[in-house]
Amino acid sequence: MTAEDRVLARLHELYSDRSKHSVYQNIPLFARDALGYTEAINERWRGDSSRWEYMQHYLDFSNQSVLDVGANTGFFTLSLAHKYPDSVFTALEGNVNHAEFIRLIATQLGMTNVRVISGYLDLAALDSLAKYDTILLYNVLHHAGADFDKDLVSSRDELFGYLVKFAAMLRGHCERTVYQMGYNWCGDKQEPVIALREDAGKCLYTCRFFQQAGWVIEAIAIARRHKGAIPVSYENLPEDVIVAANACDEMTLRNRLNELLDPYMDTFSEFYRRPVFVCRQK
């Protein structure tokens, strides 16, 4: 076995470690090409490529320090670090195998602007967190009570208050956050925070806790059908919806969301039915 073969075998071993969140993210296209390594992910189930297209189109990460919380196997950390070599990207990942996976790819490709920290961002860790320009929080916080902070979120009814507290504390550690969550507590379909078909309700729920925590909502992106290899794209909602969100005008917000949501939303994977929020400090 060559040295290259050993690296690829080690990457596969780390990626598919049979843990709770393994076989979860795509391998970034540039890394696939450079290493000759990939893993099979069904794009109709997962939303990594769709969110990456959204980020490239709508968000700028130039000359920034960025923390990717719950980075998994580093799809977003690595993709961003490749696109923005003058910025510094830190992956925070609780699974030690997945943290090593990110380090190994970054080392193999000479990506000196990638840092990796093994751990979870619970409230205790958040209190002492360094400050970043942007913090990515993709599909992490609904796992509070299972993967971290088990003593603080013992039921789905306690999640909202926890989210308000977490988001309020987060304001001391970044200027901007890009946020998405699942609406089943701990990922358990038997513990819905918001019912699957309540797509407008998901936006309302998230707007409420960001507003109570003192953030300004800059953008909300929802999924729409898209032709091609990537079946869904994320698009920002109109400005009047964002105004209503920041004013806590829930009647207007719900009415406009029901008008704007893709009528084929029911055919999407549950992952695609999670809106993306971009929030900034006041």
C-alpha positions in Angstrom: 0.0 0.0 0.0 1.4 3.4 -1.0 1.5 6.4 1.3 -1.4 7.9 -0.7 -3.4 4.8 -0.3 -2.8 4.8 3.5 -4.1 8.4 3.7 -7.2 7.5 1.8 -7.9 4.5 3.9 -7.4 6.5 7.1 -9.8 9.2 5.8 -12.4 6.6 5.1 -11.9 5.0 8.6 -12.3 8.4 10.3 -15.3 9.5 8.2 -17.3 6.3 8.6 -16.6 5.6 12.3 -20.2 4.4 13.0 -20.8 7.3 15.4 -24.1 9.2 15.8 -23.2 11.8 13.1 -21.0 9.8 10.8 -21.5 9.5 7.0 -23.2 12.9 7.3 -21.4 15.5 5.1 -20.1 15.7 1.6 -16.4 15.9 0.7 -15.6 19.3 -0.7 -15.2 19.2 -4.5 -11.7 20.7 -4.4 -10.6 18.1 -1.9 -12.1 15.3 -4.0 -10.1 16.4 -7.0 -6.9 17.0 -5.1 -6.9 13.7 -3.2 -8.9 11.4 -5.4 -11.2 10.7 -2.5 -14.9 11.0 -2.0 -17.8 9.5 -0.1 -21.3 8.8 -1.4 -24.0 11.2 0.0 -27.5 11.5 -1.4 -28.1 15.2 -2.3 -31.8 14.7 -2.1 -31.5 13.9 1.6 -28.7 16.3 2.7 -28.3 20.0 2.1 -24.6 20.7 2.2 -24.1 21.6 -1.4 -27.3 23.8 -1.4 -26.1 25.7 1.6 -22.7 26.1 0.2 -24.1 27.6 -3.0 -26.2 29.9 -0.9 -23.1 31.0 1.1 -21.1 31.7 -2.0 -23.9 33.8 -3.5 -25.1 35.8 -0.5 -22.3 35.9 2.1 -18.8 37.3 2.2 -16.1 35.8 4.5 -13.1 37.8 3.2 -10.5 38.7 5.8 -12.4 37.2 8.7 -12.0 34.8 11.6 -14.7 32.2 11.4 -15.7 29.5 13.8 -17.6 26.5 12.5 -19.4 24.9 15.5 -20.2 21.2 15.2 -18.0 21.1 12.1 -18.6 17.3 11.6 -16.1 16.3 8.8 -15.4 19.9 7.8 -17.3 20.4 4.6 -18.0 24.1 5.4 -14.7 24.8 7.2 -12.6 23.3 4.3 -14.7 24.8 1.5 -14.5 28.2 3.0 -10.8 28.0 3.8 -10.1 27.0 0.2 -12.2 29.9 -1.2 -10.8 32.5 1.3 -7.1 31.8 1.8 -6.6 35.1 3.6 -9.2 34.3 6.3 -8.8 31.9 9.3 -11.3 29.1 9.9 -11.6 27.2 13.1 -13.5 23.9 13.2 -15.0 23.0 16.6 -16.0 19.3 16.6 -16.8 17.0 19.5 -16.2 13.8 17.6 -12.4 13.2 17.9 -12.4 11.1 14.7 -14.1 13.8 12.7 -11.8 16.4 14.1 -8.8 14.3 13.0 -10.4 13.9 9.6 -10.4 17.7 9.1 -6.8 18.0 10.3 -5.7 15.3 8.0 -7.2 16.8 4.9 -5.9 20.3 5.9 -2.4 18.9 6.4 -2.5 16.9 3.1 -3.5 20.0 1.2 -1.3 22.5 3.0 -4.2 24.5 4.3 -2.5 26.7 6.9 -5.6 28.8 7.5 -7.5 25.9 9.1 -7.5 25.3 12.9 -9.3 22.4 14.6 -10.5 22.2 18.2 -11.9 19.0 19.6 -14.9 19.7 21.9 -18.5 20.9 22.2 -19.8 24.4 22.5 -21.9 24.1 25.6 -22.8 27.1 27.8 -19.7 26.7 30.0 -17.4 26.6 26.9 -19.3 29.5 25.3 -18.6 31.7 28.4 -14.9 31.5 27.7 -15.0 31.3 23.9 -12.7 33.6 21.9 -14.2 36.3 19.7 -14.7 35.7 16.0 -16.1 37.7 13.1 -18.6 35.0 12.1 -19.8 31.9 13.9 -21.5 29.1 11.9 -24.1 27.2 13.9 -25.5 24.7 11.4 -27.8 22.1 13.0 -26.2 22.0 16.4 -28.4 23.6 19.1 -31.4 21.3 18.9 -29.0 18.6 20.2 -28.7 20.4 23.5 -29.8 17.9 26.1 -28.4 14.9 24.3 -24.9 15.7 23.0 -24.1 18.5 25.5 -25.7 20.4 28.4 -27.8 17.4 29.4 -28.4 18.9 32.8 -29.8 22.2 31.3 -32.2 20.8 28.7 -34.0 17.8 30.1 -37.1 18.2 27.8 -38.1 19.9 24.6 -40.1 22.4 26.6 -36.8 23.7 28.1 -35.2 24.2 24.7 -36.6 27.7 23.8 -35.3 29.3 27.0 -31.9 27.6 26.5 -31.7 29.0 22.9 -32.5 32.5 24.1 -29.7 32.3 26.8 -27.3 30.7 24.3 -28.0 33.3 21.6 -27.7 36.2 24.1 -24.3 34.9 25.3 -23.2 34.4 21.7 -23.4 38.1 21.1 -20.3 38.6 23.2 -18.3 36.3 20.8 -19.1 37.3 17.3 -20.5 40.1 15.1 -22.4 37.7 12.8 -23.9 34.2 13.1 -25.2 32.0 10.3 -27.7 29.7 12.0 -29.8 26.6 11.2 -31.5 24.1 13.4 -33.5 21.0 13.3 -37.0 21.2 14.9 -37.0 17.8 16.5 -35.4 18.0 20.0 -32.2 15.9 20.1 -33.0 14.8 16.5 -35.9 12.6 17.8 -38.9 12.7 15.5 -41.0 11.7 18.5 -40.0 15.0 20.2 -41.0 17.7 17.7 -40.3 21.3 18.7 -42.3 22.4 15.7 -44.3 20.0 13.6 -42.8 19.0 10.3 -45.5 20.6 8.2 -45.4 23.9 10.2 -42.8 25.4 7.9 -43.8 29.0 8.7 -43.8 28.1 12.4 -40.2 27.1 12.2 -39.3 30.6 11.0 -41.5 32.2 13.7 -39.9 30.1 16.5 -36.4 31.0 15.5 -37.2 34.7 15.0 -38.6 34.8 18.5 -35.5 33.6 20.3 -33.1 35.7 18.2 -35.2 38.8 18.9 -35.4 38.1 22.6 -31.6 37.5 22.6 -30.9 40.9 21.1 -29.9 40.0 17.6 -30.9 41.7 14.3 -32.1 39.3 11.7 -30.3 40.3 8.4 -31.6 37.5 6.2 -33.8 34.4 6.2 -33.3 31.8 3.4 -35.8 29.1 2.5 -35.5 26.2 0.2 -36.9 26.1 -3.3 -36.9 23.5 -6.0 -33.9 23.6 -8.3 -33.2 21.7 -11.6 -29.9 19.9 -11.8 -27.7 17.6 -9.7 -28.5 19.7 -6.6 -32.3 19.5 -6.3 -32.9 22.4 -4.0 -31.5 25.9 -3.6 -31.8 28.4 -0.8 -33.1 31.9 -1.5 -33.4 35.0 0.7 -36.9 36.1 1.6 -37.9 39.7 0.6 -37.0 42.7 2.7 -40.5 43.2 4.0 -40.4 39.8 5.6 -37.2 40.7 7.4 -38.7 43.9 8.7 -41.6 42.0 10.1 -39.3 39.5 11.7 -37.3 42.2 13.5 -40.5 43.9 14.5 -41.9 40.7 15.9 -44.9 41.2 13.7 -45.9 37.6 13.8 -49.2 38.0 12.0 -47.6 39.7 9.0 -44.7 37.3 9.1 -46.9 34.2 9.1 -49.1 35.5 6.3 -46.1 36.4 4.1 -44.4 33.1 4.8 -47.4 31.1 3.8 -47.5 33.1 0.6 -43.8 32.6 -0.1 -43.0 29.1 0.9 -42.5 26.7 -2.0 -45.8 24.7 -2.5 -43.8 21.6 -3.1 -42.1 21.9 0.3 -43.8 18.6 1.4 -41.7 16.7 -1.1 -38.4 18.0 0.3 -36.2 16.1 2.8 -36.6 17.3 6.4 -33.1 18.8 6.2 -34.2 21.1 3.4 -37.2 22.3 5.5 -34.9 24.1 7.9 -34.6 27.8 7.1 -31.2 29.5 7.3 -30.8 32.7 9.4 -28.1 35.3 9.1 -28.0 37.6 12.2 -25.9 40.5 13.2 -25.2 42.5 16.3 -27.4 45.5 16.9 
